[in-house]
Amino acid sequence: MTLLRIDASILGPRSASSELADLVLAAWSAERPGEAVVSRHLGAEPLPADAWATAVGAGYTPEDQRSDAQRSAVALAAGLTAELRAADHVVIAAPLYNFGVSQHLKIWLDLAIAGGAKGEKLLDGKPVVLVTTRGGAYGAGTPREGWDHSTDFLRRILADVWGAELTVVEREFTLVGVNPALDAFTETAALMKKEAHEQATAAGSALAGR
């Protein structure tokens, strides 16, 4: 049994999304000690920004005429796709950046799609936990309701396009305590953090049982 963990935060040890993923993984590992974990930290070791375009371009180029850059991009895409195919369980930590998907995560998604067959459900029937964090509040009735353009997109790709059995753990107000303008929401943020941590641990235990 292999778990693939993908992180996209640029905040290192201060990352709220990675903290949630740690909790998922801890609960999973407690019930599956010794099982293999493959980790890819896209924020710490970004994929080349031009790799997807280069790989796509290679698809329109006869194989014997491809450049070294095209061959490298195609091999990278194939390797990322192979990681997904080989994984039995997947955990993805995805912070909201500038109201959208992290560029590092988007490159990974695009390359994995490029490395697969057209329409291939790379995670068909596999259990996946997506943990996502937002610095502010984006829920119903808030001033920025509807401004989160990441979570629904990721649901579409992971569940609808790739066929994953998806569980989503969300945490908001991660900038409370960092941005003084949000100090009024300290108690609300603390409760949201507690609930998200509990949900992450429960998601990890459920994942281990699959």
C-alpha positions in Angstrom: 0.0 0.0 0.0 1.4 3.4 -1.0 0.3 6.9 -0.1 1.2 9.8 -2.3 1.4 13.2 -0.5 1.5 16.4 -2.5 2.2 19.8 -0.8 2.0 23.1 -2.5 2.6 25.7 0.2 5.4 28.3 0.0 5.4 28.9 3.7 7.6 26.0 4.9 7.1 25.1 8.6 4.5 27.9 8.9 2.2 26.3 6.5 -1.4 25.7 7.7 -2.1 23.3 4.8 0.9 21.2 5.5 0.0 21.1 9.1 -3.4 19.6 8.2 -1.7 17.1 5.9 0.6 16.1 8.7 -2.4 15.2 10.8 -4.0 13.2 8.0 -0.7 11.3 7.5 -0.2 10.8 11.2 -3.6 9.2 11.6 -3.1 7.1 8.5 0.4 5.9 9.5 -0.8 5.0 13.0 -3.1 2.4 11.5 -0.8 1.5 8.7 2.7 1.5 10.2 5.5 0.8 7.8 3.5 1.5 4.7 5.2 3.4 1.9 4.8 7.2 1.6 5.9 9.1 -1.4 6.1 12.8 -0.9 6.4 15.6 -3.4 6.6 19.2 -2.1 5.8 21.4 -5.0 6.3 24.6 -3.0 9.8 23.7 -1.8 10.8 22.0 -5.1 8.8 23.6 -7.9 8.3 21.9 -11.2 9.6 23.9 -14.3 7.0 26.5 -15.2 7.4 25.8 -18.9 7.4 22.0 -18.7 3.7 21.6 -19.5 3.8 23.7 -22.7 6.9 22.0 -23.8 5.4 18.5 -23.2 2.3 19.5 -25.1 4.4 20.8 -28.0 6.2 17.5 -28.1 2.9 15.8 -28.8 2.8 17.6 -32.2 6.4 16.8 -33.0 7.6 13.5 -34.5 9.5 11.6 -31.7 12.8 11.5 -33.7 12.6 15.3 -34.1 12.0 16.3 -30.5 14.4 18.6 -28.7 16.2 17.6 -25.5 13.8 19.9 -23.7 10.8 18.2 -25.2 12.1 14.8 -24.3 12.8 15.9 -20.7 9.3 17.4 -20.4 7.6 14.3 -21.7 9.6 12.1 -19.3 8.7 14.4 -16.4 5.0 14.3 -17.2 5.1 10.5 -17.6 6.8 10.2 -14.2 4.2 12.3 -12.4 1.4 10.3 -14.0 3.1 7.1 -13.0 3.2 8.3 -9.4 -0.5 8.8 -9.4 -1.2 5.5 -11.0 1.0 3.7 -8.5 -0.6 5.4 -5.4 -3.3 3.6 -3.5 -4.1 6.6 -1.3 -3.5 10.3 -2.0 -3.3 13.4 0.3 -3.1 16.8 -1.3 -2.4 20.0 0.7 -3.6 23.0 -1.3 -3.6 26.6 0.1 -5.6 29.3 -1.6 -3.3 31.8 -3.2 -4.6 35.1 -4.8 -8.1 33.6 -4.9 -7.0 30.7 -7.1 -5.0 27.5 -7.3 -1.4 27.6 -6.4 0.7 27.9 -9.6 2.9 25.1 -8.3 -0.1 22.7 -7.9 -1.6 23.8 -11.3 1.7 22.9 -13.1 1.6 19.5 -11.4 -2.0 18.9 -12.4 -1.4 19.9 -16.0 1.7 17.8 -16.4 0.0 14.7 -14.9 -2.9 15.1 -17.4 -0.4 15.5 -20.2 1.4 12.3 -19.2 -1.8 10.2 -19.2 -4.0 8.9 -22.0 -6.7 11.2 -23.2 -9.6 11.1 -20.8 -7.8 8.7 -18.4 -9.2 8.6 -14.9 -5.9 8.6 -13.1 -7.5 8.2 -9.6 -10.5 6.1 -10.6 -12.1 4.8 -7.4 -9.1 5.7 -5.2 -9.6 7.5 -1.9 -8.1 11.0 -1.9 -8.0 13.6 0.9 -7.8 17.2 -0.2 -6.9 19.7 2.6 -7.3 23.3 1.7 -6.7 26.5 3.6 -7.7 30.1 3.2 -6.3 33.1 4.9 -9.6 34.9 5.1 -13.3 33.8 5.2 -15.1 32.9 2.0 -18.3 31.2 3.3 -21.9 32.1 2.6 -22.7 35.7 3.6 -19.1 36.9 3.9 -17.9 39.8 1.7 -15.8 37.4 -0.3 -18.3 34.6 -0.8 -17.5 33.1 -4.2 -14.0 34.4 -4.4 -12.4 31.0 -3.7 -11.7 29.8 -7.3 -9.5 26.9 -6.1 -11.5 24.4 -4.2 -14.3 23.8 -6.7 -11.7 23.6 -9.5 -9.8 20.9 -7.6 -13.0 19.0 -6.9 -13.7 19.0 -10.7 -10.2 17.7 -11.5 -9.8 15.2 -8.7 -13.3 13.8 -8.5 -15.0 14.5 -11.9 -12.0 14.2 -14.3 -9.8 11.7 -12.4 -12.5 9.8 -10.7 -11.2 10.0 -7.1 -13.4 9.2 -4.1 -12.8 12.6 -2.6 -12.8 13.9 1.0 -12.2 17.6 1.5 -11.0 19.2 4.8 -11.1 23.0 4.8 -9.8 25.6 7.2 -10.3 29.4 7.0 -9.0 32.5 8.7 -5.4 31.2 8.8 -4.2 34.8 8.7 -5.8 35.6 12.0 -2.9 36.3 14.3 -0.8 37.3 11.4 -2.8 40.2 10.0 -3.8 42.6 12.8 -6.9 43.6 10.7 -8.4 40.2 11.5 -7.8 40.3 15.3 -11.6 40.6 15.9 -12.0 37.0 14.6 -9.5 35.4 17.0 -12.1 33.2 18.7 -13.8 32.2 15.5 -10.4 31.3 13.9 -9.4 29.2 16.9 -12.6 27.2 16.6 -12.2 26.8 12.9 -8.7 25.5 13.4 -9.8 23.0 16.1 -12.6 21.7 13.9 -10.3 21.4 10.9 -7.7 19.6 12.9 -10.3 17.1 14.1 -11.6 16.6 10.6 -8.1 16.0 9.3 -7.4 13.3 11.9 -10.7 11.7 11.2 -10.0 11.8 7.4 -6.7 10.1 8.0 -8.2 7.3 10.0 -10.9 6.8 7.4 -8.3 6.8 4.6 -6.4 4.1 6.4 -9.5 1.9 6.5 -10.0 2.0 2.8 
